[in-house]
């Protein structure tokens, strides 16, 4: 088969500027000296062909480095990796939204990008007007938009509001219409970046159906998603990115296995040393313990077992009666989100923060099957995100147990979720 995309030593760098810290009070002499030095640094940068930092210091950051790969015509390839791995940057280069800093890429065929849904929408224009505007931005001719107009509107389910300015649309309506326009392009190459999360469950089913149609038509697709089940459904091959480089390439089954084991290895690292975290950091998670009902540390959990998850932290200061939202989500080995447990939903927000302390979640009769579950970890205090580790803060390893207390293991063919239930009968 002919090659649709070929990248050689592809790289993308950015210049990051850091504000230099300085004392609160400066003498006029200090300000004049600082200003003169800044002008001199900026002049040198301009002479050397580099953009000059207005203040402080700068550093070069490579979002992508030395990427080489080929994609055949009609092939569907999944791009897998953690946040910040460079997935979206790669698609923006392939979609000609941004220029590479090094290397080259050869693309054969018309390219369409479903990257930032809604780009090109004008809030003052009606839905009808925005269909034509957005279609033009995405590369569709006016005749092509007219031909597909009714199909786009029906897919988005916004007929009643077609002549209403989109600034009055709900966020769901806005996203549905934007996705509908983009999804009805007919390019040879389609770049898709995590757009299947738009809308409600019913609309997501339609999005998945549309993606199936695109892949079934034999178009070349590059698909970025954290949903390993979707990657498996649509793709035959996978590329795993980490820190801007391809660390694995193979079949989609091999790629997802590699990524899952990579995530689990990350979770085995000391939590206090993790750098891939967000938030103000005046409170930081340092350790996660999984305990049984008696407080004994567990290396693995049996389904049906009562467990407690204890999240240790260090804080810069103690605070009483603050609104705390501490949460963790659970994804299976395929990357599918199963549940999110947080203190807000159960009305347990009012807590005291200690300089050194822990939060604890009780999970009675653990109801997940044997698998290895990757969990993100999050904490917000009074609405401020203080610590957030999005990928594999910790892992729960599970073996099938005596869930119903009957002494028998439930066959895996009955599904992945274990439910506590009883049966009874009586005369009709």
C-alpha positions as CSV (number, residue, x, y, z in Angstrom):
1,X,0.0,0.0,0.0
2,X,1.2,3.6,-0.7
3,X,2.5,5.7,2.2
4,X,0.0,8.4,3.3
5,X,2.2,10.0,6.1
6,X,6.0,9.8,6.4
7,X,7.8,11.6,9.2
8,X,11.6,11.9,9.5
9,X,13.4,13.1,12.6
10,X,10.4,15.3,13.4
11,X,10.9,17.7,16.3
12,X,9.1,20.7,17.9
13,X,10.7,23.0,20.4
14,X,9.3,26.0,22.4
15,X,11.0,28.7,24.3
16,X,9.8,28.9,27.9
17,X,10.2,32.1,29.8
18,X,10.5,32.2,33.6
19,X,9.8,35.4,35.7
20,X,12.8,36.1,37.8
21,X,12.0,36.4,41.5
22,X,13.0,39.7,43.1
23,X,12.7,41.5,46.4
24,X,9.5,43.4,47.1
25,X,11.3,46.8,47.3
26,X,13.9,48.0,44.8
27,X,15.9,51.2,44.7
28,X,15.8,53.3,41.5
29,X,19.4,52.4,40.8
30,X,18.4,48.6,40.8
31,X,15.5,49.2,38.5
32,X,17.7,51.2,36.0
33,X,20.4,48.5,36.1
34,X,17.9,45.7,35.6
35,X,16.2,47.5,32.7
36,X,19.6,48.1,31.0
37,X,20.6,44.4,31.3
38,X,17.2,43.3,30.0
39,X,17.5,45.5,26.9
40,X,21.0,44.2,26.3
41,X,19.9,40.5,26.6
42,X,17.0,41.1,24.2
43,X,19.3,42.8,21.7
44,X,21.7,39.9,21.8
45,X,18.8,37.4,21.3
46,X,17.6,39.3,18.3
47,X,21.1,39.4,16.7
48,X,21.3,35.6,17.3
49,X,17.9,35.0,15.8
50,X,16.2,34.0,19.0
51,X,13.1,35.6,20.5
52,X,14.1,37.6,23.5
53,X,12.7,37.2,27.0
54,X,11.2,40.3,28.4
55,X,12.4,39.5,31.8
56,X,13.8,36.7,33.9
57,X,15.4,33.7,32.1
58,X,14.3,31.4,29.2
59,X,14.9,27.7,28.4
60,X,14.3,25.5,25.3
61,X,11.6,22.8,25.7
62,X,11.3,20.0,23.2
63,X,7.6,18.9,23.0
64,X,8.7,16.4,20.2
65,X,12.1,15.1,19.4
66,X,13.4,12.8,16.6
67,X,10.1,11.2,15.6
68,X,10.3,8.9,12.6
69,X,7.4,6.8,11.4
70,X,5.2,6.0,8.4
71,X,1.5,5.4,8.1
72,X,0.1,3.5,5.1
73,X,-2.9,4.7,3.1
74,X,-6.1,3.3,4.7
75,X,-4.4,2.4,8.0
76,X,-5.9,3.5,11.4
77,X,-3.2,4.2,14.0
78,X,-3.7,5.0,17.7
79,X,-1.4,7.5,19.3
80,X,-1.1,6.6,23.0
81,X,0.6,8.4,25.9
82,X,0.2,10.4,29.1
83,X,-0.8,14.1,29.2
84,X,2.2,16.1,28.0
85,X,3.7,13.2,25.9
86,X,3.4,15.3,22.7
87,X,0.4,13.6,21.1
88,X,-1.6,16.8,20.4
89,X,1.6,18.6,19.2
90,X,2.2,15.8,16.7
91,X,-1.3,16.1,15.3
92,X,-1.0,19.9,15.0
93,X,2.1,19.5,12.9
94,X,0.5,16.9,10.7
95,X,-2.6,19.1,10.4
96,X,-0.3,22.0,9.3
97,X,-1.5,24.1,12.3
98,X,2.0,24.5,13.6
99,X,5.4,24.2,11.9
100,X,8.0,21.6,13.0
101,X,11.3,23.0,14.5
102,X,13.3,20.1,12.9
103,X,12.9,17.2,10.5
104,X,10.2,16.9,7.8
105,X,6.9,15.3,7.2
106,X,5.4,14.2,3.9
107,X,1.6,13.9,3.6
108,X,-0.2,12.6,0.6
109,X,-3.9,13.4,0.5
110,X,-6.4,15.9,1.8
111,X,-6.1,16.3,5.6
112,X,-8.9,17.1,8.1
113,X,-8.4,17.7,11.8
114,X,-10.8,17.1,14.6
115,X,-8.5,18.7,17.2
116,X,-10.2,21.7,18.9
117,X,-13.9,21.2,18.3
118,X,-15.6,24.6,17.7
119,X,-12.6,26.4,16.2
120,X,-14.1,29.0,13.8
121,X,-17.5,29.4,15.5
122,X,-18.7,33.0,16.0
123,X,-20.9,33.5,19.0
124,X,-23.0,36.3,17.4
125,X,-23.9,34.2,14.3
126,X,-26.7,31.7,14.1
127,X,-26.2,28.0,14.0
128,X,-27.0,28.0,10.3
129,X,-24.4,30.7,9.6
130,X,-21.8,29.0,11.7
131,X,-22.3,25.7,9.8
132,X,-21.2,27.5,6.7
133,X,-18.5,29.5,8.4
134,X,-17.0,26.5,10.3
135,X,-17.2,24.3,7.3
136,X,-15.2,26.8,5.3
137,X,-12.6,27.1,8.0
138,X,-12.2,23.3,8.0
139,X,-11.7,23.3,4.2
140,X,-15.2,22.4,2.8
141,X,-16.5,24.2,-0.3
142,X,-19.9,26.0,-0.1
143,X,-21.4,23.5,-2.5
144,X,-20.2,20.6,-0.3
145,X,-21.6,22.2,2.9
146,X,-25.0,22.7,1.1
147,X,-25.1,19.1,0.0
148,X,-24.4,17.9,3.6
149,X,-26.3,20.6,5.5
150,X,-29.4,18.6,6.4
151,X,-27.3,15.6,7.4
152,X,-25.1,17.8,9.7
153,X,-28.1,19.4,11.4
154,X,-29.8,16.1,11.9
155,X,-26.7,14.6,13.4
156,X,-26.3,17.5,15.8
157,X,-30.0,17.5,16.7
158,X,-30.3,21.3,16.8
159,X,-33.1,21.9,14.2
160,X,-35.2,24.0,16.5
161,X,-32.4,26.3,17.3
162,X,-30.8,26.6,13.9
163,X,-31.6,30.3,13.5
164,X,-30.6,31.2,17.1
165,X,-27.1,32.8,17.8
166,X,-24.8,30.1,19.1
167,X,-24.0,32.3,22.1
168,X,-27.4,31.2,23.5
169,X,-26.7,27.5,23.0
170,X,-25.9,25.3,25.9
171,X,-22.4,23.9,25.9
172,X,-23.7,20.5,24.8
173,X,-25.6,22.0,21.8
174,X,-22.5,24.0,20.8
175,X,-20.2,21.0,21.0
176,X,-22.7,18.7,19.1
177,X,-23.0,21.2,16.2
178,X,-19.2,21.7,16.1
179,X,-18.5,18.0,16.0
180,X,-21.2,17.4,13.4
181,X,-19.6,19.8,11.0
182,X,-16.1,18.4,11.5
183,X,-17.3,14.8,11.3
184,X,-18.9,15.3,7.9
185,X,-15.7,16.2,6.1
186,X,-14.5,13.6,3.5
187,X,-10.7,13.8,3.6
188,X,-8.2,11.1,2.7
189,X,-6.5,11.6,6.1
190,X,-8.4,12.3,9.3
191,X,-6.6,13.4,12.5
192,X,-8.7,12.9,15.7
193,X,-7.8,14.2,19.1
194,X,-9.9,12.9,22.0
195,X,-13.2,14.3,20.6
196,X,-15.4,11.4,21.5
197,X,-16.0,12.9,25.0
198,X,-18.4,15.6,23.6
199,X,-22.1,15.5,24.4
200,X,-24.2,13.1,26.4
201,X,-24.1,9.3,26.2
202,X,-26.5,9.0,23.3
203,X,-24.5,11.5,21.2
204,X,-21.3,9.8,22.1
205,X,-22.7,6.6,20.6
206,X,-23.3,8.6,17.4
207,X,-19.8,9.8,17.5
208,X,-18.5,6.3,17.8
209,X,-20.7,5.2,14.9
210,X,-19.3,8.0,12.8
211,X,-15.8,7.0,13.6
212,X,-16.6,3.4,12.7
213,X,-17.9,4.6,9.3
214,X,-14.7,6.6,8.7
215,X,-12.5,3.6,9.5
216,X,-14.7,1.3,7.5
217,X,-14.4,3.5,4.4
218,X,-10.7,2.8,4.4
219,X,-9.5,6.3,5.1
220,X,-6.2,7.0,6.9
221,X,-6.9,7.8,10.5
222,X,-4.6,9.0,13.4
223,X,-6.6,8.7,16.6
224,X,-5.5,10.2,20.0
225,X,-7.4,8.9,23.0
226,X,-6.9,7.9,26.6
227,X,-9.7,5.3,26.1
228,X,-7.9,2.1,25.3
229,X,-11.2,0.4,24.4
230,X,-11.8,3.0,21.7
231,X,-8.2,2.6,20.5
232,X,-8.7,-1.2,20.2
233,X,-12.1,-0.7,18.4
234,X,-10.8,1.7,15.7
235,X,-7.1,1.0,15.3
236,X,-4.9,-1.8,14.0
237,X,-1.6,-0.3,15.0
238,X,-0.3,1.9,17.9
239,X,2.4,4.4,18.6
240,X,3.3,5.1,22.3
241,X,4.7,8.5,23.0
242,X,6.5,9.6,26.2
243,X,8.2,12.9,26.7
244,X,8.1,13.8,23.1
245,X,9.5,10.5,21.7
246,X,8.2,7.3,20.3
247,X,9.0,4.6,22.9
248,X,7.1,1.8,21.3
249,X,5.4,0.9,17.9
250,X,3.5,-2.2,17.1
251,X,0.1,-3.8,16.8
252,X,-2.6,-2.1,18.8
253,X,-2.6,-5.0,21.3
254,X,1.1,-4.8,21.8
255,X,1.0,-1.0,22.1
256,X,-1.8,-0.9,24.7
257,X,0.0,-3.7,26.8
258,X,3.2,-1.7,26.7
259,X,1.5,1.5,27.7
260,X,-0.4,-0.2,30.6
261,X,2.8,-1.8,31.9
262,X,4.6,1.6,31.5
263,X,1.8,3.3,33.5
264,X,2.0,0.7,36.3
265,X,5.8,1.1,36.5
266,X,5.3,4.8,36.9
267,X,2.9,4.1,39.8
268,X,5.5,2.0,41.5
269,X,7.7,5.1,41.9
270,X,7.8,7.1,45.1
271,X,4.7,9.3,45.1
272,X,6.5,12.1,46.9
273,X,9.1,12.3,44.1
274,X,6.6,12.5,41.2
275,X,7.0,15.6,39.0
276,X,4.0,15.0,36.7
277,X,1.6,16.8,39.0
278,X,-0.5,19.9,38.9
279,X,-1.9,22.4,41.4
280,X,-0.5,25.0,43.9
281,X,1.3,22.2,45.8
282,X,0.9,23.7,49.3
283,X,-0.5,20.3,50.0
284,X,1.2,17.3,48.4
285,X,0.3,13.6,48.5
286,X,3.3,11.5,49.6
287,X,2.0,7.9,49.9
288,X,-1.0,5.7,49.3
289,X,-1.7,2.6,51.4
290,X,-4.3,0.0,50.7
291,X,-5.5,-1.6,54.0
292,X,-7.9,-4.4,54.9
293,X,-10.7,-4.0,57.5
294,X,-8.2,-4.6,60.4
295,X,-5.7,-2.0,59.1
296,X,-3.2,-4.5,57.7
297,X,-1.3,-3.4,54.5
298,X,-2.4,-5.2,51.4
299,X,-0.3,-5.9,48.3
300,X,-3.4,-7.1,46.4
301,X,-7.1,-7.0,47.0
302,X,-9.6,-9.8,46.8
303,X,-13.0,-9.0,45.2
304,X,-15.6,-8.8,48.0
305,X,-13.0,-7.7,50.5
306,X,-13.6,-4.6,52.7
307,X,-10.7,-2.2,52.0
308,X,-9.6,1.3,53.1
309,X,-7.5,3.5,50.9
310,X,-5.3,5.9,52.9
311,X,-3.8,9.0,51.2
312,X,-1.0,10.5,53.2
313,X,0.0,14.2,52.6
314,X,2.2,16.9,53.8
315,X,0.9,20.5,54.0
316,X,2.6,23.9,54.4
317,X,0.1,24.9,57.1
318,X,-2.7,23.5,59.2
319,X,-6.3,24.7,58.5
320,X,-9.5,23.9,60.3
321,X,-13.0,23.5,58.7
322,X,-12.1,23.9,55.1
323,X,-14.0,22.5,52.1
324,X,-12.0,19.5,50.8
325,X,-12.7,17.6,47.7
326,X,-10.3,14.6,47.6
327,X,-10.9,12.2,44.8
328,X,-9.5,9.3,42.9
329,X,-10.7,7.6,39.7
330,X,-10.3,4.0,38.6
331,X,-9.4,2.8,35.1
332,X,-9.1,-0.8,34.1
333,X,-6.1,-2.3,32.1
334,X,-7.8,-1.1,28.9
335,X,-7.8,2.5,30.1
336,X,-11.6,2.6,30.5
337,X,-12.9,4.8,33.3
338,X,-14.9,2.7,35.7
339,X,-15.7,5.1,38.6
340,X,-14.7,8.2,40.4
341,X,-14.9,8.3,44.2
342,X,-14.8,11.8,45.8
343,X,-15.6,13.4,49.1
344,X,-18.0,16.0,47.6
345,X,-20.6,13.5,46.3
346,X,-21.0,11.9,49.7
347,X,-21.2,15.2,51.6
348,X,-17.9,14.8,53.5
349,X,-16.2,18.1,52.5
350,X,-15.8,19.8,55.8
351,X,-12.4,18.6,57.1
352,X,-9.3,19.7,59.0
353,X,-5.9,19.9,57.3
354,X,-2.9,19.0,59.3
355,X,0.8,19.7,58.6
356,X,1.2,15.9,58.2
357,X,-2.0,13.9,57.8
358,X,-4.1,11.6,55.6
359,X,-7.5,11.2,54.0
360,X,-9.1,7.8,54.0
361,X,-11.8,6.3,51.7
362,X,-13.7,3.1,52.9
363,X,-14.7,0.8,50.0
364,X,-16.8,-2.0,51.5
365,X,-17.1,-5.3,49.5
366,X,-14.7,-4.3,46.7
367,X,-16.7,-5.1,43.6
368,X,-14.2,-5.2,40.7
369,X,-12.9,-8.3,39.0
370,X,-9.3,-9.5,38.9
371,X,-7.3,-6.9,37.0
372,X,-4.8,-4.2,37.5
373,X,-6.5,-0.8,38.0
374,X,-4.7,2.5,37.5
375,X,-5.9,5.4,39.6
376,X,-5.5,9.2,39.4
377,X,-5.4,11.3,42.6
378,X,-6.8,14.7,43.1
379,X,-7.3,17.3,45.9
380,X,-8.9,20.7,45.9
381,X,-9.3,22.9,49.0
382,X,-11.8,25.7,49.0
383,X,-12.1,25.4,45.3
384,X,-8.3,25.6,44.7
385,X,-6.6,22.6,43.1
386,X,-3.6,21.8,45.4
387,X,-2.4,18.5,44.0
388,X,-3.4,16.5,41.0
389,X,-1.6,13.4,39.6
390,X,-3.5,12.4,36.5
391,X,-1.7,9.2,35.6
392,X,-1.2,6.2,37.8
393,X,-0.8,7.9,41.1
394,X,-1.2,4.3,42.4
395,X,-2.4,0.9,41.2
396,X,-4.9,-1.5,42.8
397,X,-4.1,-5.1,41.9
398,X,-7.1,-7.4,42.3
399,X,-7.7,-11.2,42.4
400,X,-11.1,-12.8,42.2
401,X,-12.4,-13.6,45.7
402,X,-15.4,-15.2,47.4
403,X,-17.6,-12.1,46.7
404,X,-21.0,-13.7,47.6
405,X,-19.7,-15.8,50.5
406,X,-20.9,-19.0,48.8
407,X,-17.4,-20.4,48.2
408,X,-17.6,-20.2,44.4
409,X,-15.9,-17.8,42.0
410,X,-18.2,-16.1,39.6
411,X,-17.4,-16.9,36.0
412,X,-15.8,-14.0,34.1
413,X,-18.3,-14.5,31.2
414,X,-21.0,-12.9,33.5
415,X,-19.4,-9.5,33.2
416,X,-16.8,-7.3,34.8
417,X,-18.9,-5.8,37.6
418,X,-19.8,-7.6,40.8
419,X,-23.1,-6.6,42.4
420,X,-24.3,-7.4,45.9
421,X,-27.9,-8.7,45.5
422,X,-30.4,-11.3,46.8
423,X,-33.3,-13.3,45.4
424,X,-36.7,-14.1,46.9
425,X,-39.9,-15.5,45.8
426,X,-43.6,-15.9,46.7
427,X,-47.0,-16.8,45.6
428,X,-48.4,-14.8,42.7
